[in-house]
Amino acid sequence: MPLVFEAIALRKCLDAVYNGGTVRLAPHLLFTRHDELYLAAATLIRDGQPPREPKLGTFKLTGLKELALSQDQFRPLPGFDPAGPPAPAETLFALELEPDERLMSLNA
């Protein structure tokens, strides 16, 4: 789990194997639900291909295998608000937005 905190704090991508495929994630939020750890992250690459549209997905942390910190950095998804919906009440750690990113969040 320290790897996930580091990735969120430093805005570094995470590489992993999820559901048998390789993914590169931009982690935005770590939270618990029903005593399980989850990661809210944007999928940047899945099996070598970018997604059709950027969006925040939910990943059960135990399902992310071979988790590794990438040196690639990311910017938060436009519209992401760490305190707004659908932010779960059990948030453990979230991406901090810069002032200009907060404005993007308000205008999205």
N, C-alpha and C positions, 0 to 999 in steps of 0.2 A: 504493500500500500504506500510506502514512502515514495516509490517511483511515480505513482499517480499524483500525489501532492506536488512533487517536483515538476511534473509535466504541466499541471494547471498553473502553478505559481510562475513558472518561467515561460509559459506559452509554447511548450515544445510538444511536438506530435508524439504519439505512441504507436508503435507497430505491434501487431498481435495476430494470432490465429483465432478466428471466431467462427463457429459453426462450420469448421473445416476449410474456411477460406482465409486468405491473408487480408488484413485491413490496415490502413493508416488512419488514425483518429486524431481529431483536434478536441481534447478533453476540456469541457466547460464547467462541469459540476459533479461532485461526488456526494452521494446521498444514500440513506438507508430506507428500505421499505420492507416491512414484515421481517425485521432482523437480518436482512440480506443487504450487501453492498451493491450499489448500482453506479454507473457512470453515464452521465449525459454528455454525449460527444457528437461532433459532426464527422461523418465518414468522408474522408478526402479521397481515398483510393480503396477499392475492393477488388481483389484478384487482378490487380494491374490496371483497372479502369476507374475513371472518376464517376461519381454518381450523376444521375440525370439532373437532379436539383439538390442544392445544398440544404440540409435540414438537420436538426438536432435529433439524434436517436438515443435510445436507452439500452445500455448493455449491462448485463449481470456480470459483476467483476469476476466471479468464479468461472465464467464462460470465456474469458479472455486468456488464452494460453500463449506462452512464449512472449510475454509482455516485455517490450524493450523501449527505452527512451530514444527518440530520434533527435538529431541535431537540427532538424527543420523546425522553424517556428511558424505560428499561425496567427491570424487575426480573428477575433470573435465573430460569430455569425451576426450579420445585421439583424437587429431586433432582439438579440439576446439580452435579457434582463435577469441578473442573478437573484433579484428579490421578487420578481414578478411571476405570474403564472407562466408555465406550469411548475415553478420551483416548488419542490416538496418541502414540507415542514421539517423534515429530518435532514436538512442539508448539513454536510460535514465541512465541505470546502468548495468554494466557488471562484471562478475567474473574476478578478477585479477589473472593472472597466475604467479606461482613461476618460477625461472629460469629453473629448470629441467623440468617443465611442458611446458615451451615454446619450449624446445628442442624436446619434444614428439610431439608437435604441428607441428613443422617443418618437422619431420620425418614421420608423418602419411600420 
